[in-house]
Amino acid sequence: MKDIDFKCICDNMIDALYVTDHHGNTIYVNDAYLKLGDLTREEIIGKNIIILNDEQDLYSGGVLPDVIKSKKRVDCVGTLTRTNTKVHITGIPIFDSNGYIKYAVATEKDMERLEELEDNLAELRKDNYKGNIELAYLRDQQLVNSDVVAESSCMQEAFSIARSVSKTDVTVLITGESGTGKEIIADAIYMASDRNGKPFIKLNCSAIPSTLLESELFGYEEGSFTGASKGGKPGLFEIANGGVVLLDEIGDMPLDLQVKLLRVLQSHEVLRIGGKEPINLDIRLIASTNKDLKAAIKDGTFREDLYYRLNVVPITLAPLKERQADIEPLVEIFLKRYNNRYNKNVILTRGAMVMMLEYPWPGNIRELKNVVERMVVINFSNVIDGEIVSRVLGLTSEQKEAINPNTGTLKAATESLERQLIQEALAKYGSKRQAAKALGIDHSTLIKKCKRLGVE
């Protein structure tokens, strides 16, 4: 193999390069370094970096003394004095076979060039942002749609309202405990609307610091605050123009932003931070929250006028414990999904299912999904029984006794059988009157049972 001319390679690098021995004596600088600082090799080669650092005639903010002392990588921002060029410096130690420092090497990048690259990258991100969000949404949609279950009467009512308002631009407020499926309802409205295929932007108001939330929603102009990107940045309302915006956890939005949101809803236009010209908006707004907004109004943490602007069409989702008819089909969906994902063939005993039907699910669908996944992952027998359910749910002996499929679930088992027979009869005969006749009960009795069991 021919000798490689490393000096020639280094002298043609774009980044500046500075090398010292283990005492800190300068042994090499490349052409990029000399050009960046308007320096000559004679001024640097052989000079000790500790002395050069102290004098600060050629540069300030050098890292190599710290690299030699700490024997670790060091990063900082320095300045080449003659050209007043700010540089990002990365210093690294190079060790010999005995673990002693042999060389200390610093690479330096022109900060102005880095900022130019950053601005160009910001422009590319700006151009692609809308498309990336839509792509992520469409990918996620495959999973979201598979979770849609509406066996219970309350969920059927929620989807019925969602369908009836989907073709309009009316504002919808979806309320319910965390994990009840609020985003699924929002997805259903979007998918059935005339805006399907246009931007659908989702923002969790509680997941973004209040200091950043305003710029995310409304965008900003160049130079409007320290750190603002060159060329400014469009906000989510702007990006979603023509489509739909979902403001999740709207109850956590700060009061000052609530005022600005109200103005957007009233005027149908948005003003960037630092901007002078308002931008016309054509968006459909959906809001969701797990908070009691009426209580928040009394507490002074939510504006009453904004509440009435949002609450044009309310959709309330009941907690999973009140939607028992949805639990079993959800379990079956999640069991199938995680069996496929982890290449397993786990089944659920009837006793285990009864326990899951009786459990109150304080974390709602999200908790149910996580529990099923955990039981599939940790299972080695391919059977989920009541004992596994009890252990995964972390039930106390009292809770276990209360919902044990062998000691107190005759009511649950009976209801499950009743629900199955009623659903089969309704599907077969098409009316409650005919189904009641086939089941040998009064029509009024069947109506009461359907309401109690969540059968539509």
Helices and strands as residue ranges (DSSP letters): H 6-11, E 16-21, E 26-29, H 31-37, G 41-43, H 49-55, E 59-60, H 64-70, E 74-80, E 85-95, E 101-110, H 111-146, H 153-166, E 172-175, H 182-192, E 200-204, H 210-218, E 219-220, E 233-234, H 236-239, E 244-248, G 250-252, H 255-267, E 269-270, E 279-280, E 284-289, H 293-299, H 304-310, E 313-316, G 320-322, H 324-341, E 347-348, H 350-358, H 364-377, E 383-384, H 386-393, H 397-403, H 410-429, H 432-439, H 443-453
